């Protein structure tokens, strides 16, 4: 009986995806977004797309990518990790194929999430094999030639620093070498882009942010020491925007209204704006059983501020409440 219910659940999700995807395509021509001429860079932010072997998960991702290309029309698509569900070549091949067929942007930024690095989640691969697969496909998609899961890029005159876990763990495991690199890369970014925001991407949020606590459930960093060191490195520089996912929490403006005390955007330390993106693929069940699927944020970068507007890429519509503006120093 339990197996039968699971089949019905998956079938329902599959047909829901088809219906909503068709709806999204039917009304797409009426949803074009007029760009503000003062915007210097537009970035479509997603996380936890979890493209995997199950067909409906691929179906759910397609309309979101089409919304990005046809309606949002950003300069960059950024996926903050868990791009795939199991990190194998089949998952990455499906992810790349969907982007190749449906995405039209100047640049793509990808980060490695814990699902992209699984070494024992359904097979016997090692972390190093998962890392090799990630680098093979992410480099092909981004048009880069990185040899590590952490790297820096200049996109449209703005620095993007991408970090990644270096072990098969649910929480982030960053080596001292990676944090040393981050310290050097941040100084270079601040020196070469004075007054501009610096965007840092890591799949897992810092501990003691976004209602994570001390990572007892693998929601942040495996080591409080590493999390603390990373925060102290970031906080040396102004206008730091730390972008993460992993928590699968829907867009939430006010932590006081959330049972966990969660907020999507938090000010951390003196200089860090931390953004924790919702899960695109799985959706998040709210009180009453309503599922939020396809959520993300569109980030608009101006000379003097950065704006964050909530968007459901799956349904091609804007959040009526999530609109945050951060002034640059």
NORWO-V763906 format. One record per backbone hydrogen bond with DSSP energy under -0.5 kcal/mol. CO is the residue of the C=O (numbers start at 0). NH is the residue of the N-H. E is the energy in kcal/mol with one decimal. If there is no record, write none. Layout:
((CO NH E) (CO NH E))
This chain:
((0 4 -2.1) (1 5 -1.9) (2 6 -2.1) (3 7 -2.3) (4 8 -2.4) (5 9 -2.3) (6 10 -2.6) (7 11 -2.6) (8 12 -2.1) (9 13 -2.2) (10 14 -2.5) (11 15 -2.2) (12 16 -2.1) (13 17 -1.9) (14 18 -2.4) (15 19 -2.7) (16 20 -2.3) (17 21 -2.4) (18 22 -2.1) (19 23 -2.4) (20 24 -2.2) (21 25 -2.3) (22 26 -1.5) (24 27 -0.7) (26 29 -1.5) (27 30 -1.9) (31 33 -0.5) (35 38 -1.9) (40 300 -3.0) (41 74 -2.1) (41 75 -1.8) (42 44 -0.7) (42 298 -3.2) (43 77 -3.0) (44 296 -1.8) (45 79 -2.6) (46 279 -2.4) (47 280 -2.2) (50 84 -1.9) (53 56 -1.0) (53 57 -1.0) (54 57 -0.6) (54 58 -2.0) (55 59 -2.3) (56 60 -1.1) (57 61 -1.5) (58 62 -0.9) (59 63 -0.7) (60 64 -2.0) (61 65 -2.3) (62 66 -2.2) (63 67 -2.0) (64 68 -2.0) (65 69 -3.1) (66 70 -2.2) (66 71 -2.1) (67 72 -2.6) (67 73 -0.5) (70 32 -1.4) (74 105 -0.8) (74 106 -1.9) (75 43 -2.9) (75 77 -0.5) (76 108 -2.7) (77 45 -2.6) (77 79 -0.6) (78 80 -1.3) (78 110 -1.6) (80 47 -2.2) (81 49 -2.7) (82 50 -2.3) (87 91 -2.5) (88 92 -2.6) (89 93 -2.1) (90 94 -2.4) (91 95 -2.9) (92 96 -2.3) (93 97 -2.2) (94 98 -1.9) (95 99 -3.0) (96 100 -2.1) (97 101 -1.6) (98 102 -2.6) (106 76 -2.0) (108 78 -2.6) (110 112 -0.6) (111 164 -0.6) (112 116 -0.7) (113 116 -0.7) (114 117 -0.5) (119 121 -1.4) (125 129 -2.0) (126 130 -3.0) (127 131 -2.2) (128 132 -2.2) (129 133 -2.6) (130 134 -2.8) (131 135 -2.3) (132 136 -2.3) (133 137 -3.1) (134 138 -2.0) (135 139 -1.3) (136 140 -2.5) (137 141 -2.8) (138 142 -1.8) (138 143 -1.5) (150 161 -3.1) (152 154 -0.6) (152 159 -3.0) (153 155 -0.5) (154 157 -1.2) (157 154 -2.8) (158 198 -2.3) (159 152 -2.7) (159 161 -0.5) (160 200 -3.0) (161 150 -1.9) (166 168 -2.1) (171 221 -2.7) (171 222 -0.5) (172 165 -3.3) (174 178 -1.9) (175 179 -2.5) (176 180 -2.2) (177 181 -2.5) (178 182 -2.1) (179 183 -1.9) (180 184 -3.2) (181 185 -2.7) (182 186 -1.6) (183 187 -2.2) (184 188 -2.5) (185 189 -2.7) (186 190 -2.3) (187 191 -2.4) (188 192 -1.6) (192 195 -1.9) (196 158 -0.5) (197 199 -0.6) (197 240 -2.8) (198 160 -3.1) (199 242 -3.4) (200 162 -3.3) (202 244 -3.1) (205 208 -1.0) (208 211 -1.6) (211 214 -0.7) (212 207 -1.6) (214 217 -1.9) (218 204 -0.6) (219 171 -2.6) (222 226 -2.2) (223 227 -2.6) (224 228 -2.3) (225 229 -2.7) (226 230 -2.3) (227 231 -2.2) (228 232 -2.1) (229 233 -2.5) (230 234 -2.4) (232 235 -1.1) (233 236 -1.7) (238 197 -2.7) (239 241 -0.6) (239 272 -3.0) (240 199 -2.9) (240 242 -0.6) (241 274 -3.4) (242 201 -2.3) (243 276 -3.2) (244 246 -1.3) (251 263 -2.8) (252 254 -0.6) (253 256 -1.6) (254 257 -1.2) (257 260 -1.1) (263 275 -2.9) (265 267 -0.6) (265 273 -3.1) (267 271 -1.7) (270 239 -1.8) (270 272 -0.5) (271 267 -3.0) (271 273 -0.6) (272 241 -2.3) (272 274 -0.5) (273 265 -2.4) (273 275 -0.5) (274 243 -2.8) (274 276 -0.7) (277 279 -0.5) (278 294 -0.5) (279 293 -2.2) (283 285 -0.6) (283 291 -1.8) (285 288 -2.2) (289 285 -3.1) (290 292 -0.7) (291 283 -1.3) (293 312 -2.1) (293 313 -0.7) (295 310 -2.3) (296 44 -3.3) (296 298 -0.6) (297 299 -0.5) (297 308 -2.4) (298 42 -2.8) (298 300 -0.5) (299 301 -0.6) (299 306 -2.9) (300 39 -3.4) (300 40 -1.3) (303 327 -2.5) (304 301 -3.0) (305 325 -2.9) (306 299 -2.7) (307 323 -2.8) (308 297 -2.8) (309 318 -2.7) (310 295 -2.0) (310 312 -0.9) (311 315 -1.1) (311 316 -1.7) (316 311 -3.2) (320 322 -1.1) (321 309 -2.4) (323 307 -3.1) (324 326 -0.5) (325 305 -2.4))
